[in-house]
């Protein structure tokens, strides 16, 4: 399995989550097989998302897309996310 882990800060979790949920079909159309969302136990404005992808190259392309950048702006992401591309072992 291939995964992408994203760590980001948001200004408002509910606003972020609504945009994230609305964006599900776009992620799926680009190869995302599903996602889990976590909030930091130390910082409620820090969100981590673990997504499963069919191919890492599709995931890399998606993370660099204008479509994702615009969704993140709309969702209120307040910092530059940390993005990790992972192979399941």
JOPE-V650506 format. One record per backbone hydrogen bond with DSSP energy under -0.5 kcal/mol. CO is the residue of the C=O (numbers start at 1). NH is the residue of the N-H. If there is no record, write none. Layout:
co=CO nh=NH
co=CO nh=NH
//
This chain:
co=1 nh=88
co=2 nh=53
co=3 nh=86
co=4 nh=51
co=5 nh=84
co=6 nh=49
co=7 nh=82
co=8 nh=47
co=9 nh=78
co=9 nh=79
co=12 nh=16
co=13 nh=17
co=14 nh=18
co=15 nh=19
co=16 nh=20
co=17 nh=21
co=18 nh=22
co=19 nh=23
co=21 nh=24
co=23 nh=26
co=23 nh=27
co=24 nh=28
co=25 nh=29
co=26 nh=30
co=27 nh=30
co=27 nh=32
co=28 nh=31
co=31 nh=54
co=34 nh=52
co=36 nh=50
co=38 nh=48
co=43 nh=40
co=43 nh=46
co=45 nh=10
co=45 nh=47
co=46 nh=40
co=47 nh=8
co=48 nh=38
co=49 nh=6
co=49 nh=51
co=50 nh=36
co=51 nh=4
co=52 nh=33
co=52 nh=34
co=53 nh=2
co=55 nh=59
co=56 nh=60
co=57 nh=61
co=58 nh=62
co=59 nh=63
co=60 nh=64
co=61 nh=64
co=62 nh=65
co=65 nh=69
co=66 nh=70
co=67 nh=71
co=68 nh=72
co=69 nh=73
co=70 nh=74
co=71 nh=75
co=72 nh=76
co=72 nh=77
co=73 nh=76
co=76 nh=11
co=79 nh=81
co=81 nh=83
co=82 nh=7
co=84 nh=5
co=84 nh=86
co=86 nh=3
//
